[in-house]
Amino acid sequence: MALTDLVSGLCSNPKHTKWIAPILNIADGLLCAFIIWKVPYTEIDWTTYMQQVKLYLSGERDYTLIKGSTGPLVYPAAHVYSYSLFHHLTDEGRDIVFGQIIFAFLYLICLTVVMACYRRVGAPPYLFPLLVLSKRLHSVYMLRLFNDGLAALAMWGSIWLFINRKWTPAVVLWSLGLGVKMTLILLVPAVMVVLALSLDIGRCIRLAGLALGIQILLAIPFLKTNPSGYFERAFEFGRQFMFKWTVNWRFVGEDIFLSKGFWAGLIVLHLLILVVLGFTCFLNPSGTSLPDFAGRFLTGQHRGIALHPSFIMSALLTSLSVGLLCARSLHYQFFAYLSWATPFLLWQAGYHPILVYALWLVQEWAWNVYPSTNLSSAAVVLLLGAQVLGVLVNRDRAFPSSPPTPKAKQHVQ
């Protein structure tokens, strides 16, 4: 009986994450070194990134003219600046191994931040092994050197700052991540909700201006030459993805996938889910209706609410998952955003630990099938749906309406 209690405590008591997290982090560091040593690097976009950066470094400032062997530059300016640094550090991209080492460190830094977020909200120890076991996630960072690794690091850093109520640094880091890749725009609904609930309208407007100002500041060198070309390429909302590369909606068939009706339907579904979240989950801490809250907020009567860290993290990651669920096309590198979010959302959905592990395994399998199949793509969509539906059904658990008590705060430090 004592052994059973010990095992149960090790799996469920958050206090054990204080020593479990660093052990797993060190073990994953050794795994990263082994991957770089033994697993062959696969060229996908690194060479193109370096070709595009070389054009930028040679003086090209027209975004529409910056291209590489696999296509044009389609990421915002912070991507260019980041890979310019990598271009310098890796002998113009030729030293692939050193590039892999850099990305291994980025991965481990991000993992450390993710674990800190999990510990801050009191996540149980049994979730932590799932944070270090993803084959696809290691591939995205160490074997592909995708910019999603950088964007994911900025995303998780901003989540850590948000749940610790560091509003200005959180917005700055989130906006910088958005400047690397547009995927972080999926967090906008939750960022707006968290800030609106936590602050008054004046401060929210200033933070919104700060986020926008960062994007403009990053883009200044390109805006002087071809401003419309920059925004069309860096934030290409109407971009048409190729069916053969999609990970999620392959099972609907190519004709439906490419149709405008399907694209419009996903947008409507996205908005509908966000509206449902807004009325059933996001407004819980305010204790009022949307019209009443909006009236108080817009007239300056709302002064801010102390949100539970779990509410903030659930809102941000649920917003991300809804966006991924309703995206017409996901590519394998998008797993950088989803992988570390899934264990938390499955736990917040109230699924049994055995089911959490089972769903995680199915998701990991689905994202490692290449090329995707009807079955694997259906699994990707269904598992995203299970996460979103789960937190909606268990919204009182996922979106607590009151801040933690002093005792609870100590428990989740």
C-alpha positions as CSV (number, residue, x, y, z in Angstrom):
1,M,0.0,0.0,0.0
2,A,2.9,2.3,0.9
3,L,4.5,1.7,-2.5
4,T,1.2,2.4,-4.3
5,D,0.9,5.7,-2.4
6,L,4.5,6.6,-3.3
7,V,3.9,6.0,-7.0
8,S,0.6,7.8,-6.9
9,G,2.3,10.8,-5.3
10,L,5.1,10.8,-7.7
11,C,2.7,10.9,-10.6
12,S,0.1,13.4,-9.2
13,N,1.7,15.7,-6.7
14,P,3.0,18.9,-8.3
15,K,5.6,19.4,-5.6
16,H,7.7,16.6,-7.2
17,T,8.0,18.5,-10.5
18,K,10.7,20.6,-8.7
19,W,13.2,17.8,-9.2
20,I,11.5,15.9,-12.0
21,A,11.6,18.8,-14.5
22,P,15.4,19.4,-14.3
23,I,16.2,15.7,-14.5
24,L,14.0,15.4,-17.7
25,N,15.6,18.5,-19.1
26,I,19.1,17.2,-18.6
27,A,18.1,13.8,-20.1
28,D,16.6,15.6,-23.1
29,G,19.8,17.6,-23.5
30,L,21.7,14.3,-23.9
31,L,19.1,13.1,-26.3
32,C,19.5,16.2,-28.4
33,A,23.3,15.6,-28.5
34,F,22.7,12.0,-29.6
35,I,20.3,13.2,-32.4
36,I,22.8,15.6,-33.8
37,W,25.5,13.0,-33.6
38,K,23.7,10.1,-35.1
39,V,20.6,11.2,-37.0
40,P,21.2,12.6,-40.5
41,Y,20.3,16.2,-41.1
42,T,17.5,16.7,-43.7
43,E,17.6,19.8,-46.0
44,I,14.2,21.4,-46.5
45,D,14.3,25.2,-46.0
46,W,17.6,26.1,-44.4
47,T,19.4,26.6,-47.7
48,T,16.5,28.8,-48.9
49,Y,16.6,30.8,-45.7
50,M,20.3,31.4,-46.3
51,Q,19.8,32.4,-49.9
52,Q,17.1,34.9,-48.9
53,V,19.2,36.3,-46.1
54,K,22.2,36.7,-48.5
55,L,20.0,38.9,-50.8
56,Y,19.0,41.0,-47.8
57,L,22.6,41.3,-46.6
58,S,23.7,42.4,-50.1
59,G,21.3,45.3,-49.9
60,E,17.9,44.1,-51.3
61,R,15.0,45.7,-49.5
62,D,12.1,44.8,-51.9
63,Y,10.4,41.9,-50.2
64,T,9.0,40.7,-53.5
65,L,12.5,40.3,-54.9
66,I,13.9,38.2,-52.0
67,K,13.7,34.6,-53.1
68,G,15.4,31.2,-52.6
69,S,15.5,27.9,-54.3
70,T,12.2,26.7,-52.8
71,G,10.3,30.0,-53.2
72,P,9.9,33.6,-52.1
73,L,10.3,35.1,-48.7
74,V,7.0,34.7,-46.9
75,Y,7.8,35.5,-43.3
76,P,7.9,38.8,-41.4
77,A,11.1,40.9,-40.9
78,A,12.2,39.4,-37.6
79,H,12.7,36.1,-39.4
80,V,15.1,37.8,-41.7
81,Y,17.1,39.4,-38.9
82,S,17.2,36.1,-36.9
83,Y,18.5,34.1,-39.8
84,S,20.9,36.9,-40.7
85,L,22.5,36.2,-37.3
86,F,22.5,32.5,-38.0
87,H,24.0,33.2,-41.4
88,H,26.9,34.9,-39.6
89,L,27.3,32.3,-37.0
90,T,27.3,29.3,-39.3
91,D,29.7,30.4,-42.0
92,E,26.9,31.6,-44.3
93,G,24.9,28.5,-43.5
94,R,27.6,26.0,-44.5
95,D,28.3,24.9,-40.9
96,I,25.1,22.8,-40.5
97,V,26.3,21.1,-37.3
98,F,26.8,24.3,-35.5
99,G,23.4,25.4,-36.7
100,Q,21.9,22.2,-35.2
101,I,23.7,22.9,-31.9
102,I,22.2,26.5,-31.8
103,F,18.8,25.0,-32.4
104,A,19.3,22.4,-29.7
105,F,20.0,25.2,-27.2
106,L,16.9,27.0,-28.4
107,Y,14.9,23.8,-28.0
108,L,16.2,23.3,-24.4
109,I,15.6,26.9,-23.4
110,C,12.0,26.6,-24.7
111,L,11.6,23.3,-22.9
112,T,12.7,25.0,-19.7
113,V,10.2,27.8,-20.1
114,V,7.4,25.3,-20.9
115,M,8.2,23.3,-17.8
116,A,8.2,26.5,-15.8
117,C,4.7,27.3,-17.1
118,Y,3.5,23.9,-16.3
119,R,4.8,24.2,-12.8
120,R,3.3,27.6,-12.3
121,V,-0.2,26.2,-13.0
122,G,0.3,23.2,-10.8
123,A,0.4,20.5,-13.6
124,P,0.9,17.0,-12.3
125,P,4.3,15.2,-12.8
126,Y,2.8,12.5,-15.1
127,L,2.5,15.2,-17.9
128,F,6.2,16.1,-17.9
129,P,7.6,13.0,-19.7
130,L,5.3,13.9,-22.6
131,L,7.2,17.2,-22.9
132,V,10.4,15.5,-23.9
133,L,9.4,12.4,-25.9
134,S,8.2,13.9,-29.2
135,K,10.1,12.6,-32.2
136,R,8.5,15.2,-34.5
137,L,9.4,18.1,-32.2
138,H,13.0,17.2,-32.0
139,S,13.0,16.9,-35.8
140,V,11.5,20.4,-36.2
141,Y,14.3,21.9,-34.1
142,M,17.5,19.9,-34.7
143,L,17.0,18.2,-38.0
144,R,15.1,20.9,-40.0
145,L,16.1,24.2,-38.3
146,F,12.7,25.7,-39.0
147,N,11.9,29.2,-37.9
148,D,8.9,27.8,-36.0
149,G,11.3,26.8,-33.3
150,L,12.1,30.5,-32.8
151,A,8.5,31.5,-32.9
152,A,7.5,28.8,-30.4
153,L,10.2,30.0,-28.0
154,A,8.8,33.5,-28.2
155,M,5.3,32.2,-27.8
156,W,6.1,30.2,-24.6
157,G,8.2,33.0,-23.2
158,S,5.2,35.4,-23.6
159,I,2.9,32.8,-22.0
160,W,5.2,32.7,-19.0
161,L,5.2,36.4,-18.7
162,F,1.4,36.6,-19.2
163,I,0.7,34.1,-16.4
164,N,3.0,36.1,-14.1
165,R,1.2,39.3,-15.0
166,K,4.2,41.0,-16.7
167,W,2.0,42.6,-19.3
168,T,4.4,44.8,-21.2
169,P,7.2,42.3,-21.6
170,A,4.7,39.7,-22.6
171,V,3.2,41.8,-25.4
172,V,6.7,42.8,-26.6
173,L,7.9,39.1,-26.8
174,W,4.7,37.9,-28.4
175,S,4.9,40.6,-31.0
176,L,8.5,39.8,-31.7
177,G,7.5,36.1,-32.2
178,L,4.8,37.3,-34.6
179,G,7.5,39.1,-36.4
180,V,9.2,35.7,-37.0
181,K,6.1,33.8,-38.2
182,M,2.5,34.8,-38.6
183,T,1.3,31.7,-36.7
184,L,1.3,33.6,-33.4
185,I,-1.6,35.7,-34.7
186,L,-3.7,32.8,-33.6
187,L,-3.2,33.9,-30.0
188,V,-4.7,37.4,-30.7
189,P,-8.3,36.5,-29.4
190,A,-6.9,35.3,-26.0
191,V,-4.3,38.1,-25.7
192,M,-7.2,40.6,-26.1
193,V,-9.3,38.8,-23.6
194,V,-6.6,38.4,-21.0
195,L,-5.5,42.1,-21.3
196,A,-9.1,43.3,-21.3
197,L,-10.0,41.4,-18.2
198,S,-6.8,42.3,-16.4
199,L,-6.4,46.0,-17.3
200,D,-8.3,49.1,-18.0
201,I,-9.0,50.3,-21.5
202,G,-6.3,53.0,-21.5
203,R,-3.5,50.5,-20.8
204,C,-4.9,48.0,-23.3
205,I,-4.8,50.6,-26.0
206,R,-1.2,51.4,-25.2
207,L,-0.2,47.8,-25.3
208,A,-2.0,47.3,-28.6
209,G,-0.1,50.3,-29.9
210,L,3.1,48.8,-28.6
211,A,2.5,45.5,-30.4
212,L,1.7,47.3,-33.7
213,G,4.6,49.6,-33.3
214,I,7.0,46.7,-32.9
215,Q,5.8,45.3,-36.2
216,I,6.2,48.6,-38.0
217,L,9.6,49.2,-36.4
218,L,10.8,45.7,-37.6
219,A,9.5,46.4,-41.1
220,I,10.9,49.9,-41.6
221,P,13.8,49.0,-43.9
222,F,11.4,47.2,-46.2
223,L,8.6,49.7,-45.9
224,K,10.8,52.4,-47.4
225,T,11.1,50.4,-50.6
226,N,7.9,48.5,-51.2
227,P,5.4,48.7,-48.3
228,S,2.6,46.9,-50.0
229,G,5.0,44.2,-51.2
230,Y,6.2,43.7,-47.6
231,F,2.7,43.2,-46.1
232,E,1.5,41.0,-48.9
233,R,4.4,38.6,-48.5
234,A,5.1,38.8,-44.7
235,F,1.4,38.5,-43.8
236,E,-0.1,36.6,-46.7
237,F,-3.6,35.8,-45.4
238,G,-4.8,34.5,-48.7
239,R,-1.9,32.1,-49.3
240,Q,-2.8,29.0,-51.2
241,F,-1.2,25.9,-49.7
242,M,-0.5,22.8,-51.8
243,F,-2.7,19.8,-51.0
244,K,0.2,17.4,-51.2
245,W,1.9,18.9,-48.2
246,T,-1.1,19.2,-45.9
247,V,-1.1,17.3,-42.6
248,N,-4.6,17.9,-41.4
249,W,-7.5,18.1,-44.0
250,R,-6.2,15.6,-46.6
251,F,-9.1,13.2,-45.9
252,V,-11.7,15.6,-47.4
253,G,-10.1,15.3,-50.8
254,E,-8.3,17.7,-53.0
255,D,-11.3,19.3,-54.7
256,I,-12.9,20.2,-51.4
257,F,-9.6,21.2,-49.8
258,L,-8.9,23.8,-52.6
259,S,-12.5,25.1,-52.8
260,K,-13.3,28.6,-51.6
261,G,-16.4,27.2,-49.8
262,F,-14.3,25.0,-47.6
263,W,-11.9,27.8,-46.8
264,A,-14.9,30.1,-45.9
265,G,-16.5,27.4,-43.8
266,L,-13.4,27.0,-41.7
267,I,-13.3,30.7,-41.1
268,V,-16.9,30.7,-40.0
269,L,-16.2,27.7,-37.8
270,H,-13.2,29.5,-36.3
271,L,-15.3,32.5,-35.5
272,L,-18.2,30.4,-34.1
273,I,-15.9,28.5,-31.7
274,L,-14.3,31.8,-30.5
275,V,-17.8,33.3,-29.9
276,V,-18.8,30.2,-27.9
277,L,-15.6,30.4,-25.9
278,G,-16.3,34.1,-25.3
279,F,-19.8,33.5,-23.9
280,T,-19.1,30.3,-21.9
281,C,-15.4,30.5,-20.8
282,F,-13.6,33.8,-21.3
283,L,-16.0,36.0,-19.4
284,N,-16.2,33.7,-16.3
285,P,-13.9,35.9,-14.1
286,S,-15.9,39.0,-14.9
287,G,-19.1,37.6,-13.4
288,T,-21.1,39.5,-15.9
289,S,-22.6,39.4,-19.4
290,L,-20.7,40.5,-22.5
291,P,-22.8,43.7,-23.0
292,D,-22.3,44.7,-19.3
293,F,-18.6,44.0,-19.4
294,A,-18.2,45.8,-22.7
295,G,-20.0,48.8,-21.4
296,R,-17.9,49.0,-18.2
297,F,-14.7,48.4,-20.1
298,L,-15.4,51.0,-22.8
299,T,-16.5,53.7,-20.3
300,G,-13.4,53.2,-18.2
301,Q,-15.3,51.7,-15.2
302,H,-13.4,48.4,-15.4
303,R,-10.2,48.5,-13.5
304,G,-9.0,44.9,-13.9
305,I,-9.4,41.5,-12.5
306,A,-6.7,39.2,-10.9
307,L,-6.9,36.2,-13.2
308,H,-5.9,32.7,-12.2
309,P,-2.6,31.6,-14.0
310,S,-4.5,28.5,-15.2
311,F,-7.2,30.7,-16.8
312,I,-4.5,32.7,-18.7
313,M,-2.6,29.6,-19.9
314,S,-5.9,27.8,-20.9
315,A,-7.1,30.9,-22.8
316,L,-3.9,31.3,-24.8
317,L,-3.4,27.6,-25.7
318,T,-7.1,27.1,-26.4
319,S,-7.0,30.0,-28.8
320,L,-4.0,28.5,-30.5
321,S,-5.6,25.1,-30.8
322,V,-8.8,26.5,-32.2
323,G,-6.8,28.3,-34.8
324,L,-4.9,25.1,-35.7
325,L,-8.1,23.1,-35.8
326,C,-9.7,25.6,-38.3
327,A,-6.6,26.1,-40.4
328,R,-7.0,24.9,-44.0
329,S,-3.5,23.5,-44.1
330,L,-1.0,22.6,-41.4
331,H,2.5,21.6,-42.3
332,Y,4.8,19.4,-40.1
333,Q,6.7,22.3,-38.6
334,F,3.4,23.6,-37.0
335,F,3.9,20.8,-34.5
336,A,6.3,23.2,-32.8
337,Y,3.4,25.1,-31.4
338,L,1.0,22.2,-30.7
339,S,3.3,19.6,-29.1
340,W,3.9,21.3,-25.8
341,A,0.3,22.6,-25.6
342,T,-1.4,19.2,-26.0
343,P,-0.6,17.6,-22.6
344,F,-1.8,20.7,-20.8
345,L,-5.0,21.0,-22.7
346,L,-5.8,17.2,-22.3
347,W,-5.2,17.5,-18.6
348,Q,-7.4,20.6,-18.3
349,A,-10.1,18.8,-20.3
350,G,-10.3,16.3,-17.4
351,Y,-9.3,13.2,-19.3
352,H,-8.0,10.3,-17.3
353,P,-4.1,10.1,-17.3
354,I,-4.3,6.8,-19.3
355,L,-6.4,8.5,-21.9
356,V,-4.1,11.5,-21.9
357,Y,-1.2,9.2,-22.8
358,A,-3.2,7.3,-25.4
359,L,-4.4,10.5,-27.2
360,W,-0.9,11.9,-27.0
361,L,0.5,8.8,-28.6
362,V,-2.1,8.9,-31.4
363,Q,-1.3,12.5,-32.1
364,E,2.4,11.8,-32.1
365,W,1.9,9.0,-34.6
366,A,-0.3,11.1,-36.8
367,W,2.3,13.9,-37.1
368,N,5.0,11.4,-37.9
369,V,3.2,9.8,-40.9
370,Y,4.9,11.1,-44.1
371,P,3.3,11.9,-46.4
372,S,0.0,12.2,-44.5
373,T,-2.8,9.8,-45.2
374,N,-6.6,10.1,-44.9
375,L,-6.3,8.3,-41.6
376,S,-3.4,10.3,-40.1
377,S,-5.0,13.6,-41.2
378,A,-8.3,12.7,-39.7
379,A,-6.5,11.8,-36.5
380,V,-4.8,15.2,-36.5
381,V,-8.2,17.0,-36.8
382,L,-10.0,14.8,-34.3
383,L,-7.4,15.2,-31.7
384,L,-7.4,19.0,-32.0
385,G,-11.1,18.8,-31.7
386,A,-10.8,16.6,-28.6
387,Q,-8.7,19.3,-26.9
388,V,-11.0,22.2,-27.8
389,L,-14.2,20.3,-26.9
390,G,-12.6,18.9,-23.7
391,V,-11.8,22.4,-22.3
392,L,-15.3,23.6,-23.4
393,V,-17.0,20.8,-21.5
394,N,-14.8,21.1,-18.5
395,R,-14.7,24.9,-18.6
396,D,-14.9,25.4,-14.8
397,R,-11.7,23.4,-14.4
398,A,-9.9,24.9,-17.4
399,F,-11.1,28.5,-16.9
400,P,-11.3,29.1,-13.1
401,S,-13.2,32.2,-12.4
402,S,-11.2,33.3,-9.3
403,P,-7.5,33.8,-8.6
404,P,-5.7,31.1,-6.5
405,T,-5.8,31.3,-2.7
406,P,-2.6,32.1,-1.0
407,K,-2.2,28.4,-0.2
408,A,-2.8,27.5,-3.8
409,K,-0.3,30.1,-5.0
410,Q,2.4,28.4,-2.9
411,H,1.3,25.1,-4.3
412,V,1.9,26.1,-7.9
413,Q,5.2,28.0,-7.5
